[in-house]
Amino acid sequence: MKKVWKKVNWKRERVIMVGELAGCFLAAIGTYNFAVSFDVPLTGVSGIAMILYRLFDLPLGWMNFFLNIPLALLCVRVLGKRFFLRSIRCMIISSVMVDYVAPLLPVYQGDRMLATLGAGALLGLGYGLIYRQNSSSGGTDFISVAIKSRFPHLSMGLIEFLIAFAVLALNTVIFDDFDGILYGLVTSFIMSEVINRLLVGANEGTVNLIVTDHPTEICSMIDGLLDRGSTIIEASGGFRGDKRSVVLCVTSQKQVAVLQQAIRKEDPASFAVQIPCSEIHGEGFRVLSLGHVED
């Protein structure tokens, strides 16, 4: 294992650990202070750990840790030793947060539906922060991948839904709580939506298409003002066939308003289109690649 950590950038690793701590803290509050307080069932490995917690009063965090060990071992072959060690670290942090830190904080005592919404939002924020660090706190993702490889005609969405529904159905049978399926599905939906927004936001930006008679000046302005590259595309009008130039430039969302104002000043007769996009990879943009641990 010593060889694995030789090339680690420890300055970056410390930043990653801060993100893991924040994510595990939020997820622990969503689990213990909201979901557990109103017996809102969770899905996946956390859902099974919660069932064992309610039946035998076993430590929720550590049960989640031990149940995740087999999946983490599978992670070694699929994603490498570095990601495995990072995941084990995050799983330990998560267990400590759930069993020792979250119980020190006030438990929500309001309405069960509001507890469901709060649990979904906090779990989504927590896991989203963890995933943004290219880390993992375990889960049933690898089970989904294994089933997909065996039955390729099934969609990942369907597989993950069936796994989630199976855990919720087990909770219903054991505790005779039919409403729990609905509350669990609401929590799972909100959590997945929040995670998606956090992960999509890591690589998103705006594609700017500027139809202009002064492409060189526009490109120079973009380079000087925004420090972004641009591409000139020769085009022709669809009606008259007039030759025009289109400047293609990709910016962050924060730079769009600045670019629009500068375009109006540089070439008032130009025509500009801004297209939001969720995935941008390349120089000048942060690339989030889940499961890939950089050297």
N, C-alpha and C positions, 0 to 999 in steps of 0.2 A: 504493500500500500504506500510505502514511502515514495516510490517512483511516481505514483499518481499525483502527489502533491508537490513534486519538485518544481514544476513549471507554473504553479498557481500564482496568479497575480493577487497577492494578499490584500492589497489596497482595495481592489475591486471586490474581493471576496468579503471584506468587512462591510462594504456597502450592501452587498447581497444579503448578508446576515441581518442587517438592520431591516431590510425589506421583508425577510422571512419572519422576524420577530413581530413586526407590525401586522403582517398578514395572519400569523397564527393567533395573535392577540384578538383581532377582530373576529376570526372564525370561532375562537373559543367562547367569546361573549355570545355570538349568535347561537352556538350549540347549547351551552350551559345556562345562560341567563335568559334565553328566550325559548328555544325549542324544548329543552328538558323541563323547564318550569311549567309548561302547559302540555307536556307529553305529545308535542308535535313530532311525528315520526320523520326520520331522515332516510335517505336512500343510500345505496352502496354499502361499503364497509362501515361507515359511520352509523348507518341505520342498524346493522347487525350488532355493533358494539352497544348501541343504545338499548336494544332489546335485552341483551345480557345484563346491562346496567339495571334495567327496570326489574328483571326477574331475580337476579342474584346479588344486586347491589355491588357489582364489581366496578373497579375504577374505570370510568368511561374513557378517559384519555389513553390509559395504558392498554386497555382492551383493544382500542382502535389501533394502537401501535403493534401489538402482537398479531392481530389479524392481518395487518398490512405487510408483515415480514415476508411471507411467501411471494407476494406481488413485487416487493422490493428486490428479492433475489432474482426474479424473472427480469427485472429492470437491468441487472448487471449485463446480461447477454444482449438485451435489446438496445440499450442506450449507453452502456459503458460504465466503468468503475467510478469515474468522477461524479457522474450524475447519481449513481447509486449512493455514494457517500454523502452527497449533498441532500438527497432525499431522506436518508436515515437521520441526518442532523435535523432536518425540518420536522420529521415525524416525532423526534424526541422533544423538540421545542413545543410542538403542538400538544403533546401529551401533558407536559408540565403546565402549559397554559390552561388546559381544560380542567385538570385535576387539582391544581394548587393556586392559580392566579384568579381565574374566573369566579370561584366560590367566595373570594374576598370582596367581590363587587355586588351591589344590589341586584336582586333578581326581579325581572319584570312581573308585575302582578295584575296587569290590566285584562284585556280581552284576548281570547285564544286566536282569533283571526289576526289581530294586530301583532301578536307574538309570532304568528306564522310569517307575516310580511317582514317583520324586523329580523327574524332568523334568516330568511332568504336573502335580504339585502346585505346583512353583515357577513354571512357565509360567502356570498358572491364577491364582496369587497376583499375579504380575507384571502380566499383562494385565488382571486384575480391578482392580488399583489404577489402571492407566492409564485404563480405561474410566470409573472413578468420578470422574476429573478431567474428564470430557467431552472426552477426548483419544483419539488413535488412533495406533498404530504401523504402520498399513497392514494389508493382508490381502486375502482373497478375498471379503469380504462384498458388495462392489459387483458382483462377477461373479455372485454368487447372486441379487442383486436384479435384474440385467439378464436372467438366464435366467427368473426368475419372471415378469417383465413380458412376456416372449415366450411362455412356456408357463404361464399362470396356473393350470392344473389340477394342476401339480406343487407339492408342499409344500416349504417352505423347508428343513425337516429333511432331506428326501430329496435336495434339490439340494446342500446342504452336505456330506452324506455321500458323494454321488457324486464331488464335487470332491476331497474328502479321499481317497477310495478310489483315484481316478485317479492322484494324486500318489504314493500308497503303492505302487500297482501299477507305476508307472514306476520307482520305486526298486527294486522286486523284480526287474524285467526287467534293469535295468542292472547290479545288483550280485549277482544270483542269490541273494537273501536272502528266502526265502518266509516265514520266521518274522518278518521285519521288518514285514509287514502286520499281524500280530497285536500286536506291540509298539507299532506306530504307532497302531493303533486304541485300545489301552489308554491310551496317552499322551493322545490326543485326547479320550477320554471323561472321564478324570480332570480334564484342563484345563477342559473345558466345565462340569463339575459345580462345580469350585471357583469359576469365574467367575460362574456362576449364583448361587451362595450369596453371593458378595460383592455382586453387583448387586441381588439381591432384598433383602438386608439393608439396603440404603440407604433403602428406602421402606416397610419392614415395620413392623407395630405390632399392636395388639390392640383388637378391638371388644368393648366391655363392655355387656351388656344386663342391667339390674337391675330386676326386678319388685318393686315396693315400694308400701306405703300412705303413704309419706312422701317423695314425689318432690322437693318443694321443698327439704327438708332435705338430701337426698342431693346435689342439684345444688349447693347452697351449700357442702357439704363438699368436693365435687370441685373447685370453683372456688378455694376457699381453700387446700386441701391440695396439689393438683396443678397449679393454674393451667391447667386444661383446660375447654373449653366442654362443654356437655351439652344433650341434647334430651329433652323429656318427650313420650312417645307414649301416648295413651290406648288401652287395649286391654280385652278382656273374656275371661274364662276359657272354655275350650272345653267344659267339662262343665256347670258351673252358670250360666255367663254372667255371673259377678260382674265388676263394673267394677274394673279395676286400672290402675295406671300403670307404664310401662316407661321407665326412664332409659337413654338411649343416650349412650355416651361412648367416644371413641377415645383410647387412651393408648399410650405407648411400652411395650415389653416390660418395661423396668426398673420401671415404675410399677404393674404389675399387682399384685404382692404387697402394696404399700402400700395400694392401693385396696381389695383384698379385706379386709385387716385393718380398715380404716376403715369399710367397709360393715357388717361384723359388729358393730362397736361402735355404729354409728349406728342400724341397724335389723336386729337379730338374726333377725327373721321374714322378711326379704327373700330373694329367690331371684336369684342372679347367674350369668351365663354369660359366659365369656371365649372369644372366637373369634379365633385368629391370622389375620392377613391380610398378604399380601405387597406390596400397593400402597396407599399412603395419600398423597393429594395435598391440600394445603390449608394453612391457617395453623397454624403450630406444628410442622410436619413438613418435613423436608428433602426436596425433590423432585429426583430424579436423572433427567434427560431426556437420554439419549445422543444425541450429535450436535447438540445445541442449545447454542450458546455464548452465555451471557448478556452483556448490555451492561454 
